[in-house]
Amino acid sequence: MDLLFCMPGYEARSWLEAFQRALPEAQCRVWQPNDHAPAHYAAVWKPPAEALRGRAGLKAVFNLGAGVDAILDMVRREPDALAESVPLIRLEDAGMAEQMVEYVMYAALRYMRRFDEYERQRAAGRWAPLKARRPGDFPIAVLGLGQLGSAVAVALANAGFPVSGWSRTAKQLEGVRTFAGDDTISACIQGAKMLVNLLPSTPSTRGLIGKRILGGLADGAYLVNVARGTHVVESDLIDAISRGKLAGAMLDVFGEEPLPANHAFWREPRISITPHVSALTLLDESVEQIAEKIRAMERGETVGGIVDRVRGY
């Protein structure tokens, strides 16, 4: 079989070598412009349309990440880039859930234990112990209960936080109060002291976290965004922080990446910024998962992670 690898802007050699080790029965190659040769499978991250268009014999495309918004946006712009009959398959966890849990747990504990306030006190040379807060009195709302969101919600609940979680379709998670459907999102986030965003990026979720959602949180709440920057209305977030409605935010994703040097977020000390590192794609785990799915498909078996292009995840 032929496996085509396309990850423009990234070091290809280590990925190609890993695919060759995991799939010795396959002929693996890195896509180059004007490569129109047949391929049975493609492993891609933000590929140009020409890498997939008209690819003879293509059985599936594997997205090298959990979020598929970039490739779906490309297909919406250029519908002929990937036939509807070719499954688009996302990574399922592959080591990302553990990283995401660590990131969000750090953000929750840092804010609940008031370390952000102590850091500002240190900068000002002030010694002023603050009133302690407990996890049981610190409700957290998680938007998006896919594999990563579910792992985060359960971990927070196991740490003693009251957790509510929202998703489009009904989910049952131990220790988590779950909500489903558009008409329940306000009830899910009402009074939460922290909002964690792990929604998929779809046309219906872009710009969702704005005045209405932020206004439903407890006064002095905190936003953690580890999904996509396009979910957040940036001007509404800045306004909520400047008015004191929100105490601050920890942001790992942005509408434009890298975040421009002149962006207002850099100048707001109550916003913590990380460069899209909350859950990195792990090479070995990702390659092994894709290899296993390719072998299963070759045996005629059904695999998980197939993207519903209408829903966007």
ChimeraX attribute file (.defattr): number of C-alpha atoms within 10 A of each C-alpha:
attribute: neighborCount
match mode: 1-to-1
recipient: residues
	/A:1	14
	/A:2	17
	/A:3	24
	/A:4	25
	/A:5	26
	/A:6	25
	/A:7	18
	/A:8	15
	/A:9	8
	/A:10	10
	/A:11	9
	/A:12	15
	/A:13	11
	/A:14	12
	/A:15	20
	/A:16	19
	/A:17	13
	/A:18	16
	/A:19	25
	/A:20	18
	/A:21	14
	/A:22	17
	/A:23	20
	/A:24	11
	/A:25	10
	/A:26	17
	/A:27	14
	/A:28	20
	/A:29	19
	/A:30	17
	/A:31	22
	/A:32	13
	/A:33	8
	/A:34	8
	/A:35	13
	/A:36	15
	/A:37	12
	/A:38	15
	/A:39	21
	/A:40	18
	/A:41	22
	/A:42	25
	/A:43	23
	/A:44	21
	/A:45	20
	/A:46	19
	/A:47	18
	/A:48	16
	/A:49	17
	/A:50	18
	/A:51	21
	/A:52	23
	/A:53	16
	/A:54	16
	/A:55	20
	/A:56	12
	/A:57	13
	/A:58	21
	/A:59	17
	/A:60	20
	/A:61	22
	/A:62	22
	/A:63	26
	/A:64	24
	/A:65	21
	/A:66	21
	/A:67	19
	/A:68	24
	/A:69	18
	/A:70	14
	/A:71	20
	/A:72	22
	/A:73	15
	/A:74	17
	/A:75	18
	/A:76	13
	/A:77	11
	/A:78	13
	/A:79	14
	/A:80	15
	/A:81	19
	/A:82	25
	/A:83	15
	/A:84	11
	/A:85	9
	/A:86	13
	/A:87	18
	/A:88	24
	/A:89	24
	/A:90	21
	/A:91	23
	/A:92	20
	/A:93	23
	/A:94	20
	/A:95	17
	/A:96	21
	/A:97	20
	/A:98	16
	/A:99	18
	/A:100	22
	/A:101	22
	/A:102	15
	/A:103	18
	/A:104	22
	/A:105	17
	/A:106	12
	/A:107	23
	/A:108	25
	/A:109	15
	/A:110	13
	/A:111	21
	/A:112	19
	/A:113	17
	/A:114	16
	/A:115	13
	/A:116	19
	/A:117	15
	/A:118	16
	/A:119	12
	/A:120	13
	/A:121	14
	/A:122	12
	/A:123	8
	/A:124	9
	/A:125	9
	/A:126	11
	/A:127	9
	/A:128	10
	/A:129	9
	/A:130	10
	/A:131	7
	/A:132	8
	/A:133	12
	/A:134	11
	/A:135	17
	/A:136	12
	/A:137	12
	/A:138	18
	/A:139	22
	/A:140	29
	/A:141	28
	/A:142	27
	/A:143	26
	/A:144	23
	/A:145	27
	/A:146	19
	/A:147	14
	/A:148	22
	/A:149	26
	/A:150	25
	/A:151	17
	/A:152	28
	/A:153	32
	/A:154	19
	/A:155	20
	/A:156	24
	/A:157	21
	/A:158	14
	/A:159	13
	/A:160	15
	/A:161	22
	/A:162	20
	/A:163	26
	/A:164	25
	/A:165	28
	/A:166	30
	/A:167	24
	/A:168	17
	/A:169	11
	/A:170	11
	/A:171	16
	/A:172	12
	/A:173	15
	/A:174	11
	/A:175	17
	/A:176	23
	/A:177	17
	/A:178	21
	/A:179	24
	/A:180	17
	/A:181	11
	/A:182	11
	/A:183	9
	/A:184	14
	/A:185	19
	/A:186	16
	/A:187	13
	/A:188	24
	/A:189	28
	/A:190	18
	/A:191	19
	/A:192	24
	/A:193	23
	/A:194	28
	/A:195	27
	/A:196	26
	/A:197	25
	/A:198	25
	/A:199	26
	/A:200	25
	/A:201	22
	/A:202	18
	/A:203	14
	/A:204	11
	/A:205	14
	/A:206	17
	/A:207	15
	/A:208	16
	/A:209	21
	/A:210	17
	/A:211	16
	/A:212	11
	/A:213	15
	/A:214	25
	/A:215	19
	/A:216	18
	/A:217	24
	/A:218	18
	/A:219	16
	/A:220	16
	/A:221	26
	/A:222	28
	/A:223	25
	/A:224	23
	/A:225	24
	/A:226	24
	/A:227	26
	/A:228	22
	/A:229	21
	/A:230	19
	/A:231	25
	/A:232	24
	/A:233	16
	/A:234	18
	/A:235	12
	/A:236	16
	/A:237	22
	/A:238	19
	/A:239	13
	/A:240	21
	/A:241	20
	/A:242	14
	/A:243	11
	/A:244	13
	/A:245	19
	/A:246	24
	/A:247	21
	/A:248	25
	/A:249	26
	/A:250	20
	/A:251	23
	/A:252	20
	/A:253	24
	/A:254	23
	/A:255	13
	/A:256	10
	/A:257	10
	/A:258	10
	/A:259	16
	/A:260	11
	/A:261	9
	/A:262	8
	/A:263	10
	/A:264	13
	/A:265	21
	/A:266	14
	/A:267	10
	/A:268	14
	/A:269	12
	/A:270	20
	/A:271	21
	/A:272	16
	/A:273	16
	/A:274	13
	/A:275	12
	/A:276	17
	/A:277	13
	/A:278	22
	/A:279	22
	/A:280	14
	/A:281	18
	/A:282	14
	/A:283	15
	/A:284	15
	/A:285	15
	/A:286	22
	/A:287	23
	/A:288	17
	/A:289	15
	/A:290	23
	/A:291	18
	/A:292	14
	/A:293	19
	/A:294	22
	/A:295	13
	/A:296	13
	/A:297	14
	/A:298	12
	/A:299	9
	/A:300	9
	/A:301	10
	/A:302	11
	/A:303	13
	/A:304	10
	/A:305	18
	/A:306	17
	/A:307	16
	/A:308	11
	/A:309	16
	/A:310	8
	/A:311	12
	/A:312	16
	/A:313	21
